[in-house]
Amino acid sequence: MATASLSGAPSAPTAVTEPPTTPVAGTAPSTVTVHVLGKVRHPGVITLPSGSRVAEAIKAAGGVRPGAGTGSLNLARKVVDGEQIPVGIRTTTPEAAPSVPTTSPGTPGSTPIDLNTATVEQLDQLPGVGPVLAQRIIAYRTQQGGFRSVDQLQEVNGIGARRFADLKAMVRV
């Protein structure tokens, strides 16, 4: 991996030269793939070892461009496979950190889960959503470049009108 400070010391981007490994059933994948965009030297899709942090993803994208900052990004947060990491730019959704409900989803006073940043574990907390459906939601999000409205959730295989009616108040974009 190329070395560079987050403040922008020049370095070459880390190229994905080896194919992702296929995990053995019951084990976690050994790599995660993220999309770093915005004010970095080499924006794009980057593959990192599992357990990598936002700071490492930014470093792999060549570091932050001169004069740009990381804003409210939590550089110590572990990255999630398939997420986008916007650096130094405003997005329509808050920073790519997963939203954490203040109480259980669907209970009075709970914070809706953001479909564009939620992890499999967070989506799995929703009623009627298990790990397989949660992964389908994330796959749809990745393929479509994110959700633009909650209604798009109905386009995910396995979410019909009834399940959508149960979920729509518990999620947001």
C-alpha positions in Angstrom: 0.0 0.0 0.0 1.3 3.4 -0.9 2.2 5.7 2.1 0.9 9.2 2.4 -0.4 11.4 5.1 -4.1 12.4 5.1 -2.9 16.0 4.6 -2.0 15.2 1.0 1.6 14.0 0.7 1.9 12.8 -2.9 1.5 9.1 -3.4 0.3 6.7 -6.1 -3.1 5.2 -5.7 -3.4 1.7 -4.4 -4.5 -0.4 -7.4 -6.6 -3.4 -7.1 -4.4 -6.1 -8.5 -5.6 -9.2 -6.9 -9.1 -10.6 -7.2 -11.3 -10.4 -4.1 -11.3 -13.7 -2.2 -14.4 -15.7 -1.9 -15.2 -16.2 1.8 -15.7 -19.7 3.1 -19.2 -20.2 4.4 -19.5 -18.9 7.9 -16.5 -16.6 7.7 -16.2 -12.9 7.1 -14.9 -11.7 3.8 -11.2 -10.8 3.8 -11.7 -7.6 1.8 -14.2 -4.8 1.6 -14.8 -2.6 -1.4 -15.6 1.1 -1.0 -16.1 4.1 -3.2 -14.1 7.1 -2.1 -15.2 10.3 -3.8 -14.8 14.0 -3.6 -11.7 15.9 -2.7 -9.1 13.1 -2.8 -6.3 12.8 -5.2 -7.5 9.6 -6.9 -11.3 9.1 -6.3 -12.7 5.7 -7.2 -13.5 2.2 -6.1 -10.9 0.8 -3.7 -10.5 -2.7 -2.2 -9.1 -2.8 1.3 -8.6 -5.5 4.0 -11.6 -6.2 6.2 -11.5 -4.1 9.3 -10.0 -1.1 7.5 -10.8 2.4 8.7 -12.1 5.5 6.8 -8.6 7.0 7.2 -7.1 4.0 5.4 -9.6 4.3 2.6 -8.8 8.0 2.1 -5.1 7.2 2.2 -5.6 4.5 -0.5 -7.3 7.1 -2.6 -4.1 9.2 -2.6 -5.0 11.3 0.5 -7.0 14.5 0.8 -6.3 17.2 -1.9 -4.4 20.3 -0.7 -6.7 22.8 1.0 -9.5 20.2 1.5 -10.6 18.8 4.8 -12.3 15.7 6.0 -15.1 17.7 7.7 -17.2 15.6 10.0 -16.0 12.2 8.7 -15.1 9.8 11.5 -11.7 8.8 10.3 -11.5 6.0 12.9 -14.8 4.3 11.8 -14.5 0.9 10.2 -15.6 0.9 6.6 -18.5 -1.2 5.4 -18.4 -3.2 2.1 -20.2 -1.3 -0.6 -20.3 2.1 1.0 -19.5 5.5 -0.4 -17.1 7.8 1.5 -17.6 11.4 0.5 -14.5 13.5 1.3 -14.8 17.3 1.6 -18.1 17.5 -0.3 -21.7 18.0 0.8 -24.0 15.2 0.0 -27.8 14.8 0.1 -27.3 12.5 3.0 -25.3 12.9 6.1 -21.7 11.6 6.2 -21.4 8.0 5.2 -21.3 6.8 8.8 -24.0 4.3 9.5 -27.0 5.9 11.3 -27.6 4.4 14.8 -31.2 4.3 16.0 -31.7 5.9 19.4 -34.1 3.1 20.3 -35.3 0.0 18.5 -36.5 0.7 15.0 -40.2 1.2 14.8 -40.7 2.2 18.4 -41.9 5.7 19.3 -38.9 8.1 19.4 -36.7 6.0 17.2 -34.5 7.5 14.6 -35.2 6.2 11.1 -32.4 4.1 9.5 -30.8 5.8 6.5 -31.0 3.4 3.6 -27.9 4.9 2.0 -25.6 4.3 4.9 -27.1 1.5 7.0 -25.1 -1.7 7.6 -26.4 -5.2 7.2 -26.7 -5.4 11.0 -28.7 -2.2 11.2 -31.1 -3.3 8.4 -31.4 -6.7 10.1 -33.0 -4.9 13.1 -36.0 -3.9 11.0 -39.1 -6.1 11.3 -39.3 -8.6 8.5 -35.7 -7.9 7.3 -33.2 -10.7 7.9 -29.5 -10.8 6.8 -30.4 -12.0 3.3 -32.9 -9.2 2.6 -30.5 -6.7 4.3 -27.8 -7.7 1.8 -30.2 -7.3 -1.1 -31.0 -3.8 0.1 -27.2 -3.0 0.2 -26.7 -4.6 -3.2 -29.5 -2.5 -4.7 -28.0 0.6 -3.2 -24.6 -0.2 -4.6 -25.9 -1.0 -8.1 -28.2 2.1 -8.2 -25.7 4.6 -6.7 -27.9 4.9 -3.6 -31.6 5.4 -2.8 -33.1 8.7 -3.9 -36.4 8.0 -2.2 -37.8 5.6 0.4 -40.3 4.4 -2.3 -37.4 2.8 -4.2 -37.2 0.2 -1.4 -40.1 -1.5 -3.2 -37.8 -2.3 -6.1 -35.7 -4.6 -3.9 -36.4 -8.2 -4.5 -38.3 -9.5 -1.5 -40.0 -6.2 -0.5 -43.6 -6.2 -1.5 -46.4 -3.7 -0.7 -47.1 -5.1 2.7 -43.5 -5.2 3.9 -42.9 -1.8 2.4 -45.9 -0.4 4.4 -44.4 -1.8 7.6 -40.9 -0.4 6.8 -41.5 3.0 5.2 -41.8 4.9 8.5 -38.7 3.3 9.9 -36.3 4.2 7.1 -35.2 7.4 5.4 -32.8 8.6 2.6 
